[in-house]
Amino acid sequence: MRPTATAAAKSEAKRQSTKAFKRRKTLTKKAHEFYMDCGFEILLLLQKGSGRSYIYTSSGIPSSWHPIVEGLKQTYPLPIVYTPVTLAKEQSQKVLASS
């Protein structure tokens, strides 16, 4: 039995969503590794067409980038912000869950 066109479209949408999620996580992880290994201040901003924003900042938000981030804080939905602290917390929760 072949899946219907609607089921195939939902499956493709789910696949694309999963791919985007994994790539976003990889970019954030690599930005964090670059900060840890090389000491660069990093502000990674990802914005989806729907308006959802994701921000990784290595150490707070530098004042020179402040206007960009302030503008995003006034949008809806609010951006999801990652820092080294939140990434470490997320990683420790993964370790506890797998134990």
N, C-alpha and C positions, 0 to 999 in steps of 0.2 A: 504494500500500500504506500503510495507516494504522499509526502506531506503536502498540505495545501499551500497555496501561494502566501497566505497570511502566516502560517506556521514557519515557512521558509524565511519570510521577511523578519519575523520575530527572532528567529535563530541567528540571522545575519546581524541584526541590531545588537543582540546579546554578545555576539562574537566581537563586534566593533567596540562595544562598551568595555568588555574585558581587556581587549588589546590596549585601549586608551588608558585604562586604570593601571595596567602593568607598566606601560611606558612612562606614565607620570611618576609612578613609584621609583622606577629606575633612574629617571632624570633627577629626582629629589635625592636619591641615595648617592648618585655620582657627584652632585653638587656638594653634598655634605662631605664625601670622601676628599674632594678637591680642597675644601676648606681645611679639613683636618690634616691632610698631607702637605699642603703648600702654604697655608696661612692666608689665603686671599679672602677678603670680605666678599660675600656673595649675596645677591638678591636675585632669585629665580622667580619669575612671574609667568604663570601659565593661565591663559584665559580662554575658555570655551565659547563657542558661538552663542550659547544659551545665556551667557553672562556670568557663569560660575567661574570664580577665580581661585587659584591656588598660589600661595606665596611660600617660598623657602627663603629664610634670611639667616645668615650664619651667626650674627650677633646683634640682635635688635635691628632697627631700621635706621641706616645712615641718614643723616640730615639732608644730604644732597639728593636722596631719593624720596624724601618725605612727601613732596607734592604728588607724586605718582601714587603712592600708597594711600595717602589721605583721600584722594579722589576715589580710589577703589572702596574705601571704607564707607562711602556714601551710596554705594550701589547695592542692589538686591539681586540675588542672594549675596550675603556677606562673604568675603574671601575666607578660605581655609588657610591658616598660617601654620607653617612648620618651622621649628627651630631645632638646633642640636638637642635641646632638652626634650622636646616632644618626640623626636626620632628615637632617642635613647629609651624613653618610657615605652614607646611602641615596641621596640626590639625586646625589652625585658618582658613585656606581656606575652610576646610570641614564645619566648623561651619557657615561661611558666606554663603556658597553654600546652606546649609540646611535651612537658614533663609528665 
